[in-house]
Amino acid sequence: TLEVTPTSRNGLVGLMAQAPGVRSNVDVGGSSITEVPASRLFGQSGEPWATLEGVPTTAIVDGGGNGNYWDYVTVEEAAVKTIGNDAEHPNRGVSITAVVRSGGNQFKGGGFYGRMFPGLQSNNITPELSAQGVREPPKLVRRYDGNGELGGRFIPNKLWFYTAARRRIDVSQGTNSFKEDGTPATNDELSWFSTQKVNYQLNAS
C-alpha cells in the first residue's frame, strides 16, 4: 500500500498525508523532501510522537519532530494514530509507530530514481508582486532522489539481513538573493540514509 500510494515518499510526511485529520508539510513535486516534518492534528500543531522499531525518534519538546527524518522506503508497515493513544505516548499530537523491512530466505532487492527538472516548474508571480520587486519564484536548480535495497539470508530459517541506502538532493535559488560575485545564491539541502537490520531466530518455537 505504501508503494502504490501517490505521495512524495518523504518519511513521516508521506505517512501523515494518508491519515484523516492530520496535516503536514505541503509537498509539490517533492519540494519538501529535505524539510523537517511538521504536523497539525485536528487544528492543533506540534507535539508528535514517533517510534521506529520501538525506538523513539522524537524529541520531547513543544514543537516535536525536529530533525526527525526517516527513509520512507525502508518502512514495512506503520500505524498512525490521532486520538485514543495509550500511556506509551507522552505527547498529545499525532502518534506514528513503524517497523523496518526484514530479510527472508529468498534474496530480494529493488531500487528507484526520481528527478525533478527545472523546466517543469511554473511561475505564478502576479503583476502586483512584480511591482514590488519579486521577479520570479524560488528557482529549482536540481532535485533528485535515489534508493537501493537488498534483503536475504545468512543462514536459511535462522539468520536474515536487510540493508538499504538512499540519497536525496534539493538545490534551489532564493528569491532576490545573490552571492558576493553577483551570481544567484543557492540553498543546498542534502540527505543521506543508511539502513541495516538483522533478524535471528533462536529456534522454531
Protein Blocks (a to p, Z undefined) as FASTA:
>chain_A
ZZmpccehiajlmmmmmpghiacdddeehlammgccdddeehiagjiacdeehiacbdcd
fkgoiapacdfklpmbdcddfbhpafklmbfbdcdddddddddfbdcdddddddddfklp
ccfbdfklmmnopabdcddfbdcdddddddddfbghkbccdddddddddddddehiacfk
opacddddddddddddddddfblZZ
